[in-house]
Amino acid sequence: MIPSDILIPFNKPYLSGSELHNIAEAVSAGKLSGNGIFTQRCHRFFEEEYGFARALLTNSGTAALEMAALLLHLQPGDEVILPSFTFTSTANAFLLRGATLVFADSSPEHPNIDPAEIARLITPRTRAIVVVHYAGVACDMDFISSLVSQHNLILIEDAAQAIESYHGSRRLGTIGHLAAFSFHETKNISAGEGGLLAINDNQFAERAEILWEKGTNRAAFSRGETAKYEWVDIGSSFLPSELTAAFLCAQLDNRLRISKRRLQQWNVYQQALAPLMSLGVKLPLIPSYAQAHNAHIFYLLCRSPKERDLLIHHLRAHHILAIFHYQPLHTSPFFEHAYTGPPLPNTVYYAQHLLRLPLYYELSEEQQVCIAEQVLAFYQQ
Ligand SMILES: *Cc1c(COP(=O)(O)O)cnc(C)c1O
């Protein structure tokens, strides 16, 4: 619910065109459960356009991460390296499978995982590295991929925020063995709730399809590859209904328009707020390898935690909803007692200083100018 005195919300879901038409078509096709025509259309789109060996729609980005964790066959004591500055699902998926979580700090220049930290944390028990492309901005994948092959690890991209983002000529989500995308309402491309498991290494494809269909070989059966379908492995109900897939199809059809607009909006903020840099306020740093990004988030790094709180209040008083982001997982109420590693100062810094400004398709340039004016006015006081 948007509070009634808020004129500019932080996010607003967007209908790109044919969502309702697609849903009506799914209803008249007479099959609403998963893996129907719209699900298969989405899969084909991702396999052809993105080049994934296999794409499987899921109920959420969380579910896609949980499938990735299941595919690793983790044993007790196996270590998974991941950032502390991320959403709980990045960690929960692996904790649910009994992994030992090894939290890495963010880079000093931007909120993504610091590759030098990963190198420091690898042990003989390390099985996987999970990177998060924060704000749709690529992690340093050349360096991280070389660590992965040197130590024979599995690389998983939490690309929940990173649809239509690139690392040079490669799309994010195509670089790791596995990747998870989210189509939550707050993401650039949305289905309300939804996600995608992307499989780049074919060794995982067959089992992924079984986990996805409650541990059965139903998908192979429906293609006529087996005479009956049976219980063949563990699994769960990871697949979304056709209603979700129908909605998502419409958004995917419009992805280029959505990305283009968001990038325009991101650049409006970047230009309008550039004068703050001389005061010591930081704007997002996009490393040269992280082009092109998808403008998922525009953030400021305030000079102190106190200043950030005052700026949030100032904007709120002017009917603009700006919000902070992740609190560190390694010092969270749930995990702090289990955390035995060193302090992660950069993670704590982003948790305390980062402020996200409203960014959604229907946000107008006038509204953006008004937001930027209020931020500048705050710093002129
Ligand atoms: C949104 C998000 C998720 C979870 O995706 P859901 O679809 O909400 O389950 C996981 N990781 C990151 C980094 C996210 O931003």
The ligand as an SDF file (V2000), in Angstrom:
LIG
                    3D

 15 15  0  0  0  0  0  0  0  0999 V2000
   14.7060   -9.8700   -5.5650 C   0  0  0  0  0  0  0  0  0  0  0  0
   15.9300  -10.6360   -5.1940 C   0  0  0  0  0  0  0  0  0  0  0  0
   15.8970  -11.9870   -4.8400 C   0  0  0  0  0  0  0  0  0  0  0  0
   14.6170  -12.7570   -4.6320 C   0  0  0  0  0  0  0  0  0  0  0  0
   13.7750  -12.7750   -5.7020 O   0  0  0  0  0  0  0  0  0  0  0  0
   12.2060  -13.1160   -5.4470 P   0  0  0  0  0  0  0  0  0  0  0  0
   11.6730  -13.2540   -6.8190 O   0  0  0  0  0  0  0  0  0  0  0  0
   11.6440  -11.9610   -4.6880 O   0  0  0  0  0  0  0  0  0  0  0  0
   12.1550  -14.3890   -4.6830 O   0  0  0  0  0  0  0  0  0  0  0  0
   17.0950  -12.6540   -4.6050 C   0  0  0  0  0  0  0  0  0  0  0  0
   18.2680  -12.0140   -4.6940 N   0  0  0  0  0  0  0  0  0  0  0  0
   18.3480  -10.7100   -5.0000 C   0  0  0  0  0  0  0  0  0  0  0  0
   19.6800  -10.0600   -5.1030 C   0  0  0  0  0  0  0  0  0  0  0  0
   17.1810   -9.9680   -5.2430 C   0  0  0  0  0  0  0  0  0  0  0  0
   17.2680   -8.6600   -5.5410 O   0  0  0  0  0  0  0  0  0  0  0  0
  1  2  1  0
  2  3  1  0
  2 14  2  0
  3  4  1  0
  3 10  2  0
  4  5  1  0
  5  6  1  0
  6  7  2  0
  6  8  1  0
  6  9  1  0
 10 11  1  0
 11 12  2  0
 12 13  1  0
 12 14  1  0
 14 15  1  0
M  END
$$$$
